[in-house]
């Protein structure tokens, strides 16, 4: 197999300046050599059981919920009012456009 000199994918010489570090290709080959099935990579260590993972998950949820800045009652009321007002305005706009298009279609198509 030939190697292109000056390629950005591989170093030109394949060795580092010190000669003690391996190139990416050599590290990959070394990992594959350690695996008799040729899958590459390292074997996975078994992690904690399902109950420990579930408990950790819920502890993390609680920790994240403690970081949330909850709105006050006045802020919540004002946000809700703004949302409901916006929805009513958009509904009126869509109703008006729909009614206008129906009248236009009845004029054009009789």
C-alpha atoms as a printed R data frame, in Angstrom:
    type eleno elety resid chain resno       x       y      z
1   ATOM     1    CA   UNK     A     1   0.000   0.000  0.000
2   ATOM     2    CA   UNK     A     2   1.427   3.385 -0.928
3   ATOM     3    CA   UNK     A     3   1.192   6.479  1.172
4   ATOM     4    CA   UNK     A     4   0.738   9.937 -0.268
5   ATOM     5    CA   UNK     A     5   3.410  12.345  0.902
6   ATOM     6    CA   UNK     A     6   2.064  15.639  2.197
7   ATOM     7    CA   UNK     A     7  -1.463  14.361  2.737
8   ATOM     8    CA   UNK     A     8  -3.449  16.033  5.486
9   ATOM     9    CA   UNK     A     9  -4.904  12.698  6.600
10  ATOM    10    CA   UNK     A    10  -1.595  11.078  7.606
11  ATOM    11    CA   UNK     A    11   1.729  12.475  8.751
12  ATOM    12    CA   UNK     A    12   4.479  12.491  6.133
13  ATOM    13    CA   UNK     A    13   6.869  10.176  7.938
14  ATOM    14    CA   UNK     A    14   4.447   8.210 10.114
15  ATOM    15    CA   UNK     A    15   6.679   8.844 13.140
16  ATOM    16    CA   UNK     A    16   6.731  11.778 15.491
17  ATOM    17    CA   UNK     A    17   9.820  13.914 16.040
18  ATOM    18    CA   UNK     A    18  10.699  12.031 19.225
19  ATOM    19    CA   UNK     A    19   9.983   8.635 17.769
20  ATOM    20    CA   UNK     A    20   8.216   7.420 20.932
21  ATOM    21    CA   UNK     A    21   4.638   8.367 20.016
22  ATOM    22    CA   UNK     A    22   2.641   6.251 17.595
23  ATOM    23    CA   UNK     A    23   0.653   7.640 14.707
24  ATOM    24    CA   UNK     A    24  -3.102   7.261 14.642
25  ATOM    25    CA   UNK     A    25  -2.811   4.401 12.149
26  ATOM    26    CA   UNK     A    26  -0.267   2.567 14.316
27  ATOM    27    CA   UNK     A    27  -2.430   2.983 17.427
28  ATOM    28    CA   UNK     A    28  -5.398   1.586 15.531
29  ATOM    29    CA   UNK     A    29  -3.365  -1.385 14.342
30  ATOM    30    CA   UNK     A    30  -2.155  -2.025 17.890
31  ATOM    31    CA   UNK     A    31  -5.712  -2.017 19.225
32  ATOM    32    CA   UNK     A    32  -6.818  -4.427 16.531
33  ATOM    33    CA   UNK     A    33  -3.859  -6.729 17.215
34  ATOM    34    CA   UNK     A    34  -4.959  -7.010 20.848
35  ATOM    35    CA   UNK     A    35  -8.421  -8.154 19.791
36  ATOM    36    CA   UNK     A    36  -8.428 -11.661 18.297
37  ATOM    37    CA   UNK     A    37 -11.833 -11.125 16.655
38  ATOM    38    CA   UNK     A    38 -10.551  -8.030 14.850
39  ATOM    39    CA   UNK     A    39 -13.272  -5.736 16.104
40  ATOM    40    CA   UNK     A    40 -10.822  -3.150 17.385
41  ATOM    41    CA   UNK     A    41 -11.148  -1.141 20.540
42  ATOM    42    CA   UNK     A    42 -11.087  -2.244 24.137
43  ATOM    43    CA   UNK     A    43 -13.402  -4.578 25.946
44  ATOM    44    CA   UNK     A    44 -16.133  -2.866 27.909
45  ATOM    45    CA   UNK     A    45 -16.074  -3.114 31.656
46  ATOM    46    CA   UNK     A    46 -19.383  -3.919 33.265
47  ATOM    47    CA   UNK     A    47 -20.938  -0.826 34.780
48  ATOM    48    CA   UNK     A    48 -23.292  -0.546 37.722
49  ATOM    49    CA   UNK     A    49 -26.488  -2.585 37.697
50  ATOM    50    CA   UNK     A    50 -29.859  -1.288 36.511
51  ATOM    51    CA   UNK     A    51 -30.986  -0.205 39.989
52  ATOM    52    CA   UNK     A    52 -27.852   1.863 40.606
53  ATOM    53    CA   UNK     A    53 -28.191   3.506 37.190
54  ATOM    54    CA   UNK     A    54 -31.868   4.292 37.815
55  ATOM    55    CA   UNK     A    55 -31.098   5.793 41.218
56  ATOM    56    CA   UNK     A    56 -28.319   7.904 39.700
57  ATOM    57    CA   UNK     A    57 -30.671   9.077 36.960
58  ATOM    58    CA   UNK     A    58 -33.285  10.263 39.473
59  ATOM    59    CA   UNK     A    59 -30.655  11.945 41.656
60  ATOM    60    CA   UNK     A    60 -29.466  13.857 38.593
61  ATOM    61    CA   UNK     A    61 -33.046  14.868 37.760
62  ATOM    62    CA   UNK     A    62 -33.556  16.257 41.258
63  ATOM    63    CA   UNK     A    63 -30.228  18.108 41.099
64  ATOM    64    CA   UNK     A    64 -31.198  19.707 37.772
65  ATOM    65    CA   UNK     A    65 -34.654  20.695 39.052
66  ATOM    66    CA   UNK     A    66 -33.012  22.498 41.974
67  ATOM    67    CA   UNK     A    67 -31.160  24.683 39.440
68  ATOM    68    CA   UNK     A    68 -34.386  25.827 37.755
69  ATOM    69    CA   UNK     A    69 -35.451  29.413 38.388
70  ATOM    70    CA   UNK     A    70 -39.188  29.131 38.953
71  ATOM    71    CA   UNK     A    71 -41.382  32.172 38.125
72  ATOM    72    CA   UNK     A    72 -43.246  34.009 40.848
73  ATOM    73    CA   UNK     A    73 -47.035  34.027 40.921
74  ATOM    74    CA   UNK     A    74 -47.189  37.504 39.356
75  ATOM    75    CA   UNK     A    75 -44.761  36.538 36.566
76  ATOM    76    CA   UNK     A    76 -46.731  33.363 35.868
77  ATOM    77    CA   UNK     A    77 -49.993  35.332 35.659
78  ATOM    78    CA   UNK     A    78 -48.504  37.886 33.280
79  ATOM    79    CA   UNK     A    79 -46.907  35.206 31.066
80  ATOM    80    CA   UNK     A    80 -50.202  33.313 30.891
81  ATOM    81    CA   UNK     A    81 -52.100  36.499 29.987
82  ATOM    82    CA   UNK     A    82 -49.650  37.294 27.205
83  ATOM    83    CA   UNK     A    83 -49.900  33.786 25.752
84  ATOM    84    CA   UNK     A    84 -53.713  33.682 25.843
85  ATOM    85    CA   UNK     A    85 -53.942  37.171 24.287
86  ATOM    86    CA   UNK     A    86 -51.528  36.182 21.521
87  ATOM    87    CA   UNK     A    87 -53.480  32.997 20.764
88  ATOM    88    CA   UNK     A    88 -56.781  34.922 20.584
89  ATOM    89    CA   UNK     A    89 -55.259  37.511 18.209
90  ATOM    90    CA   UNK     A    90 -53.854  34.808 15.923
91  ATOM    91    CA   UNK     A    91 -57.209  32.965 15.973
92  ATOM    92    CA   UNK     A    92 -59.013  36.165 14.956
93  ATOM    93    CA   UNK     A    93 -56.490  36.740 12.163
94  ATOM    94    CA   UNK     A    94 -56.905  33.211 10.809
95  ATOM    95    CA   UNK     A    95 -60.708  33.473 11.085
96  ATOM    96    CA   UNK     A    96 -60.679  36.762  9.189
97  ATOM    97    CA   UNK     A    97 -58.433  35.383  6.437
98  ATOM    98    CA   UNK     A    98 -60.545  32.229  6.157
99  ATOM    99    CA   UNK     A    99 -63.783  34.217  5.897
100 ATOM   100    CA   UNK     A   100 -62.217  36.546  3.327
101 ATOM   101    CA   UNK     A   101 -61.001  33.649  1.181
102 ATOM   102    CA   UNK     A   102 -64.455  31.995  1.329
103 ATOM   103    CA   UNK     A   103 -66.132  35.204  0.125
104 ATOM   104    CA   UNK     A   104 -63.477  35.652 -2.571
105 ATOM   105    CA   UNK     A   105 -63.943  32.080 -3.761
106 ATOM   106    CA   UNK     A   106 -67.735  32.499 -3.869
107 ATOM   107    CA   UNK     A   107 -67.351  35.692 -5.944
108 ATOM   108    CA   UNK     A   108 -64.848  34.129 -8.347
109 ATOM   109    CA   UNK     A   109 -66.483  30.709 -8.739
110 ATOM   110    CA   UNK     A   110 -70.098  31.801 -8.226
